[in-house]
Amino acid sequence: MAMRTYRKALICAAFLAGTMMTPAFAQTKTITGGFDVGPGGLQGNFNPMTAPAGYTWLSTYFEPLVTYDAGLTKLVPALAASWEISDDKLSYTFKLADETWHDGQKFSAADVKFTIELNKNPKTASLLSARLAAVDSVEVKDPRTVVVKLSRPDNALIVSLTKMMILPAHALAGIAPEDMAKNAMWSTKPIGTGPFKFVRYETDRFVELAANESYRGGRPKVDRLINRYFANAAAAISALRAGEIQFTYIESDDVPTFKGNKDYTIIEGASYVANYIGFNNQVPLWNDIRVRQAVMHAIDRNAIIDSLYKGSAKKADCGYVEGSLIPKGLDEYAYDPAKATKLLKDAGWDKINGAKPISWITYYNNPLTANVMAAIQSMLAQVGINVVPRALDPAGYNGIVMSRTSNPADFPLVYAGLQNGPDPGTLNLGLNESQIPPVGQNFLQIKIPELNAALNAAVAETDQAKATTKYQDVCAVMNKTLPWGTMWVANRYGVASVKLKDFVWTPAPGGGPFAATPEKWSIAP
């Protein structure tokens, strides 16, 4: 059968643990994959409150109230069987599914109340704390009904809840909020409600899950689910070709090596992540907007997309991906080195910095990004900006940019990405002055009043049509004021063995979560 390529696809996949398998595994149906390989993964992270990514794996044993369908087009039930939103958009009532925690305790509305309040508490280091700021109270009406009341309308709340994995109050209530983030429990005995139960974690090697026999969606079709860890995508690809795993993320430049091979299926989809060059606003280098404009005009984005991404990316002129949020008339910042040189001269770049090196860090640790940053380095050098790329692991990167004690000079420039789909409200966390850490994720200390006003108006708008228009306003302000140098939105790819059946994977931002229905995954002999 010829290989098929799908966009935002539902596909079949499964795997055996290869050389690391024990005899016990060989007698069970086991799926093994590199689920945390690539930008959607986060190897070694088990705390869903502090996870900016890795939801492909986390959602096999944790579940949110609501999630997206696999096409990322609409919200669908998870632990909430249904929900209603009041006319004034200030009250959300959730009717809960009948489910049991992995340790046998009954899931209830008290767990939902506990989880929301826990995530809202900044002492837990939850990445959702700022996104739950509008939550005024959580009321338990009965064991299967919970009401979330807001102090103000927030059209991003319901989408924020897709990222909030519900946690067991009976297991976590005894842990102090300030001790929650790095508690050993997350990697030794986490308790969820999902189709698979946590079994063990072998440090830096793999995580093993077992089928949840009593799952409401039915007993999973395989007995074991294993997530193997790899240093990079190339190592995972080697394991895939050797038959040790049956699924992994791949870089776009690896796609041609799988085309035409009947043993594999390629999955393709939009990343919903805008890659950008981030200007640290605490560093005077970027104060003059002419310098930021010069950076944009110095980079031939189309050439990089064509030559390095092989056409699998789309140029972006603001932070949004969804076409309905992008207004007409944006400045495209066309490649123009002469204009860039003049802008720098007019801004007095020789006095601001001249040829002195500027550290440029990223957490994207792969050959494609290295080539992209090298190309940009060369283009910027042609106009007199000397950047020095430096790739870090995600933990090291976050330790620098999110720490309140870091020296701004350590990261004057970053190459990063921020998901903004299917929820446009996400950008508020990275751009609004009110979201400067530790409250939110505006680690670049962006302080642009016009942008703040546009973001606040968009997030507060409850009418969907009006909200779309206001998000277009945000896009226009981003384009004009350049808090970032937005580069492109790239596609992402996965490859799966054709032995996998009913396997669902979507190149979702941060890995999702989405309705992957892992209880239905199976593997052919």
C-alpha positions in Angstrom: 0.0 0.0 0.0 1.4 3.4 -1.0 2.3 5.7 1.9 -0.2 8.4 2.6 0.3 11.9 3.8 -2.3 13.5 6.0 -2.8 17.0 7.3 -3.8 17.2 10.9 -4.3 13.5 10.6 -5.7 10.7 12.6 -3.5 7.7 11.9 -2.6 4.3 13.0 0.5 3.6 15.1 2.0 1.2 17.7 5.3 -0.1 18.9 7.3 -2.7 20.8 10.0 -1.5 23.2 12.8 -3.0 21.1 16.1 -3.6 22.8 14.9 -2.3 26.2 12.0 -4.8 26.4 11.8 -7.3 29.1 10.3 -10.8 28.6 7.2 -9.6 30.4 6.7 -6.9 27.7 7.0 -9.5 25.0 3.9 -11.3 26.3 1.7 -8.2 26.2 0.5 -5.9 23.6 2.7 -2.9 23.9 3.0 0.4 22.0 6.3 2.3 22.2 7.0 5.7 20.7 9.1 8.8 21.0 6.1 10.9 22.2 8.2 13.6 23.7 10.6 14.1 20.8 10.5 17.5 19.1 9.1 20.9 20.1 5.7 19.5 21.2 7.4 17.3 23.8 9.0 17.8 27.2 11.1 14.9 28.3 11.2 14.2 32.0 8.3 16.6 32.9 5.5 14.9 34.8 3.8 17.9 36.5 1.0 19.1 34.2 0.8 22.4 36.1 4.3 23.5 35.1 4.3 21.8 31.6 4.5 24.3 28.7 4.5 21.2 26.4 4.4 17.4 26.4 0.6 17.0 26.4 0.7 14.3 23.9 2.1 12.0 26.6 0.6 13.6 29.7 -2.9 13.3 28.4 -2.7 9.5 28.2 -3.0 9.3 32.0 -4.3 12.8 33.0 -7.4 14.4 31.6 -8.8 18.0 31.5 -12.4 19.1 31.8 -12.7 19.9 28.1 -10.3 19.4 25.2 -10.1 19.9 21.5 -11.1 17.4 18.9 -8.1 15.9 16.9 -8.6 18.5 14.2 -8.3 21.4 16.7 -11.5 22.8 15.3 -13.9 22.6 18.3 -14.1 21.9 22.0 -15.3 18.4 23.1 -16.0 16.8 26.5 -13.4 15.1 28.6 -14.0 14.9 32.3 -16.8 17.3 31.9 -19.6 15.5 30.1 -21.3 18.8 29.3 -21.1 22.5 30.2 -23.2 25.7 30.1 -22.1 29.3 30.0 -24.4 32.0 31.4 -25.6 34.8 29.2 -23.4 37.3 31.0 -20.4 35.0 30.5 -19.7 35.1 34.3 -20.8 31.6 35.2 -19.6 28.2 33.8 -21.5 25.1 35.0 -19.9 21.7 34.4 -21.7 18.4 34.6 -19.0 15.8 35.3 -18.4 12.3 33.8 -18.6 9.2 36.1 -15.0 8.3 36.6 -12.6 6.8 39.1 -9.1 7.8 39.9 -6.3 5.3 39.2 -6.0 4.4 42.9 -9.7 3.5 43.1 -11.0 6.7 44.7 -14.1 8.3 43.1 -13.6 11.4 41.0 -15.9 14.3 42.0 -16.6 18.0 41.7 -14.4 18.5 44.8 -11.4 17.5 42.7 -12.2 20.1 40.1 -12.5 22.8 42.8 -9.2 21.7 44.3 -7.5 21.7 40.9 -8.6 25.2 39.8 -7.7 26.7 43.1 -4.3 24.9 43.1 -3.5 26.1 39.6 -4.6 29.7 40.4 -2.2 29.8 43.4 1.1 31.3 42.1 3.0 29.4 44.8 2.5 26.2 42.8 4.4 27.7 39.8 1.4 26.8 37.6 1.7 28.2 34.1 -2.1 28.6 34.3 -2.1 30.9 37.3 -2.3 34.1 35.2 -4.9 32.6 32.9 -7.2 31.9 35.8 -7.1 35.4 37.2 -10.7 36.1 36.3 -11.9 33.1 38.4 -13.7 34.5 41.4 -15.0 31.3 43.0 -15.6 27.6 42.4 -18.7 26.1 43.9 -19.5 22.4 44.3 -23.2 22.0 43.7 -23.2 18.2 44.1 -20.6 15.4 43.5 -21.0 15.7 39.7 -21.7 19.4 39.3 -19.3 22.3 39.7 -19.8 26.0 38.9 -17.0 28.4 38.1 -17.8 32.0 38.6 -15.8 34.9 37.1 -15.2 38.4 38.3 -15.2 39.6 34.7 -15.8 38.1 31.3 -12.8 36.2 29.8 -13.3 34.6 26.5 -10.1 32.7 26.8 -11.1 30.9 30.0 -12.8 27.8 28.5 -9.8 27.3 26.2 -7.4 27.7 29.2 -9.2 24.8 30.9 -8.1 22.5 28.0 -4.6 22.8 29.5 -5.7 22.2 33.1 -5.3 18.5 33.9 -7.6 17.6 36.8 -5.8 16.4 39.9 -6.8 14.3 42.8 -7.5 16.3 46.0 -7.2 13.2 48.2 -3.6 12.6 47.0 -2.3 16.1 46.8 -4.1 18.2 49.5 -1.3 17.4 52.0 1.4 18.9 49.9 2.2 22.6 50.5 1.6 24.7 47.4 5.3 25.9 47.4 6.5 22.3 47.4 4.2 21.2 44.6 6.2 22.1 41.6 9.1 19.7 42.0 7.6 17.1 44.3 9.0 13.6 43.6 5.4 12.3 43.5 5.0 13.5 39.9 7.6 11.0 38.6 6.9 8.2 41.0 3.2 7.8 41.6 1.1 10.4 39.7 -2.6 9.6 39.8 -4.9 10.4 37.0 -8.2 9.3 35.4 -7.0 8.6 31.9 -7.0 5.3 29.9 -3.5 4.4 31.2 -2.0 4.2 34.6 1.5 5.2 35.6 3.8 2.2 36.3 7.4 3.5 36.3 9.9 6.0 35.1 13.5 5.0 34.3 15.4 8.2 34.4 16.3 9.6 31.0 15.3 6.3 29.4 11.5 5.6 29.3 8.2 5.9 31.0 5.8 2.9 31.2 2.1 2.9 31.6 -0.4 0.1 32.0 -4.0 -0.2 30.8 -6.7 1.2 33.0 -9.1 -1.7 33.2 -12.0 0.4 34.4 -11.7 3.4 32.1 -15.1 4.9 31.2 -14.2 4.8 27.5 -13.5 1.1 27.6 -10.4 -0.9 28.5 -7.5 0.1 26.2 -6.8 -2.3 23.4 -3.1 -2.6 24.4 -1.7 -3.6 27.7 1.3 -1.2 27.9 2.2 2.2 26.6 5.9 3.2 26.6 7.4 6.6 25.9 11.1 6.3 25.1 13.4 9.3 25.5 15.9 10.3 22.8 18.6 12.9 22.7 17.3 14.3 19.4 15.0 13.5 16.5 17.8 11.8 14.6 18.2 9.2 17.3 14.5 8.6 17.4 14.4 8.1 13.7 17.1 5.5 13.9 15.0 3.6 16.5 12.0 3.9 14.3 13.8 2.4 11.3 15.1 -0.4 13.6 11.6 -1.3 14.7 12.3 -0.3 18.3 9.5 2.3 18.3 6.5 2.9 16.0 6.1 6.6 16.2 8.2 9.8 16.4 8.3 13.5 15.5 10.6 14.3 12.6 12.0 17.5 11.2 10.8 18.8 7.9 14.1 18.0 6.2 13.7 14.4 7.2 10.4 14.0 5.5 11.7 13.2 2.0 13.6 10.1 3.4 10.2 8.5 4.3 8.3 9.4 1.2 7.4 6.4 -0.9 8.2 3.9 1.9 5.1 1.7 2.3 6.1 0.8 5.9 5.4 4.3 7.2 2.8 7.0 7.3 3.7 10.7 7.3 1.5 13.0 9.4 1.6 16.7 8.5 -0.1 19.7 10.2 0.3 23.3 11.1 2.2 23.9 14.3 0.1 26.9 15.4 3.3 28.3 16.7 4.7 31.6 15.5 8.5 31.6 15.6 10.0 34.9 16.4 13.2 36.9 17.2 12.5 38.2 20.7 13.9 41.6 21.8 14.6 41.8 25.5 13.1 45.2 26.4 15.3 45.5 29.5 18.3 45.8 27.2 18.7 49.3 25.6 19.9 47.8 22.3 16.3 47.6 21.0 14.8 50.8 22.4 14.7 52.5 19.0 12.1 50.9 16.8 14.3 51.7 13.8 16.7 49.0 15.0 13.9 46.5 15.3 12.7 47.4 11.8 16.2 47.0 10.5 16.4 43.5 11.9 13.2 42.6 10.0 14.4 44.1 6.7 17.8 42.4 7.0 16.3 38.9 7.0 15.2 37.2 3.8 12.4 35.1 5.3 11.2 33.8 2.0 14.6 32.5 1.1 14.9 30.7 4.4 11.4 29.2 4.0 12.2 28.0 0.5 15.8 26.7 1.0 15.8 25.4 4.6 12.1 24.7 5.4 11.6 23.4 1.8 8.4 25.4 1.6 6.9 23.8 4.8 6.5 27.2 6.6 4.5 30.3 6.0 5.8 33.9 6.5 4.1 35.6 9.5 3.8 39.4 9.9 2.3 39.3 13.4 1.9 36.7 16.1 -1.3 35.1 14.8 -1.7 32.0 12.6 -5.4 31.8 11.9 -6.2 33.7 8.7 -9.4 35.3 10.2 -7.2 37.1 12.7 -4.9 38.7 10.2 -6.1 42.0 8.8 -5.2 43.5 5.5 -2.6 46.2 5.0 0.2 44.8 7.3 3.8 45.9 6.7 5.4 42.8 5.2 9.0 44.0 6.1 10.3 42.9 2.7 13.9 41.9 2.5 15.9 45.1 1.9 19.5 45.2 3.3 20.0 48.7 2.0 16.9 50.0 3.9 18.1 48.0 7.0 21.5 49.7 6.8 20.0 53.1 6.6 17.6 52.5 9.5 20.6 51.5 11.6 22.6 54.5 10.6 19.7 56.8 11.4 19.3 55.2 14.8 23.0 55.6 15.6 23.7 51.9 15.8 27.5 52.5 15.8 27.1 54.3 19.1 24.4 51.9 20.5 26.4 48.7 19.9 28.2 48.7 16.6 30.0 45.4 15.8 30.0 44.1 19.4 28.7 40.5 19.7 25.1 40.0 20.9 24.2 36.7 22.5 21.2 35.0 20.8 19.8 32.0 22.6 17.2 29.4 21.8 15.8 26.2 23.2 15.3 24.6 19.7 18.1 22.1 19.8 18.1 20.6 16.3 20.0 20.8 13.0 17.3 22.7 11.2 17.2 25.5 13.7 21.0 25.6 13.8 20.9 26.2 10.0 18.2 28.8 10.2 19.9 30.8 12.9 23.2 30.6 11.0 21.5 32.0 7.9 20.0 34.8 9.9 23.3 35.5 11.6 24.9 35.9 8.2 22.1 38.2 7.0 22.3 40.4 10.0 26.1 40.6 9.8 25.8 42.1 6.3 24.0 45.1 7.8 26.3 45.5 10.8 24.5 43.5 13.5 26.7 40.8 15.1 24.6 38.0 16.7 26.1 34.9 18.2 23.6 31.9 18.3 23.6 29.6 21.3 21.3 26.6 21.6 20.3 25.5 25.1 18.2 22.6 26.4 14.7 23.7 27.4 15.4 23.6 31.1 18.6 25.7 30.8 16.8 28.2 28.6 13.8 28.6 30.9 16.2 28.9 33.9 17.7 32.0 32.2 14.6 33.7 30.7 12.1 33.0 33.5 14.3 33.6 36.5 13.7 36.8 38.4 17.4 36.9 39.3 18.8 36.6 35.7 20.8 39.3 34.2 19.0 40.7 31.2 22.4 40.9 29.4 22.4 37.1 29.4 19.6 37.0 26.9 19.4 40.2 24.9 17.9 38.3 22.0 16.0 35.0 21.8 14.7 32.7 19.0 11.6 31.2 20.3 8.0 30.4 19.5 4.6 30.9 21.2 1.5 29.0 20.4 -1.5 31.0 19.5 -3.9 28.5 18.1 -6.6 27.5 18.2 -6.7 29.9 21.2 -5.7 33.5 20.2 -5.8 34.6 23.8 -2.5 32.8 24.5 -0.5 35.6 23.1 -1.7 37.8 25.9 0.5 35.9 28.3 3.7 36.6 26.3 3.0 40.2 25.3 0.9 42.0 27.9 2.8 44.1 30.4 0.5 42.7 33.1 2.0 39.2 32.4 5.6 39.9 33.3 7.0 37.0 35.4 6.2 35.7 37.9 2.6 36.5 37.0 2.8 35.4 33.3 5.2 34.6 30.5 6.2 38.0 29.2 9.9 37.3 30.0 11.0 39.9 27.4 9.5 42.6 29.7 7.5 44.1 26.8 5.8 47.3 27.8 3.9 48.8 25.0 0.7 50.7 26.1 -1.0 50.5 22.7 -0.4 46.7 22.6 -1.7 46.3 26.2 -4.9 48.1 25.4 -5.5 46.0 22.3 -4.9 42.7 24.1 -7.1 43.7 27.0 -9.9 44.6 24.7 -9.7 41.4 22.8 -9.5 39.0 25.8 -12.5 40.8 27.4 -14.8 40.7 24.4 -17.5 38.1 24.7 -19.1 38.4 21.3 -17.1 36.1 19.0 -17.4 38.3 15.8 -16.3 41.4 17.7 -13.5 39.4 19.4 -12.2 38.4 16.0 -12.0 42.1 14.9 -10.3 43.0 18.1 -7.7 40.3 17.7 -7.1 41.7 14.2 -6.4 45.0 16.0 -3.8 43.2 18.2 -2.2 41.8 15.0 -2.0 45.3 13.5 -0.4 46.8 16.6 2.1 43.9 16.8 3.0 44.5 13.2 3.5 48.2 13.7 5.3 48.2 17.1 7.4 45.1 16.7 7.5 43.7 20.2 8.9 40.7 18.4 10.4 40.1 15.0 7.9 37.5 13.9 9.4 35.2 11.3 7.1 32.3 10.2 4.8 29.5 11.2 6.2 26.1 10.3 4.4 22.8 9.7 5.3 19.9 11.9 5.6 16.2 11.0 5.3 12.8 12.6 6.0 9.4 11.2 4.3 6.2 12.3 4.7 2.5 11.4 1.7 1.2 9.4 1.4 -1.5 12.1 -0.3 1.1 14.3 -4.1 1.1 14.1 -6.5 3.8 15.2 -3.7 5.9 16.5 -4.3 9.6 16.7 -1.6 12.3 16.6 -2.0 15.9 15.7 0.9 18.4 15.4 -0.7 20.5 18.1 1.1 23.4 19.9 2.7 22.0 23.0 1.5 18.6 22.0 -2.1 19.5 22.7 -4.0 18.2 24.5 -6.6 17.0 22.1 -9.0 14.0 21.9 -6.4 11.3 20.9 -8.5 8.4 22.3 -5.5 6.3 23.3 -7.8 3.6 24.6 -8.5 2.8 20.9 -4.9 2.5 19.8 -3.8 -1.0 18.8 -0.9 -2.7 17.0 -0.9 -5.3 14.3 1.3 -8.4 14.8 
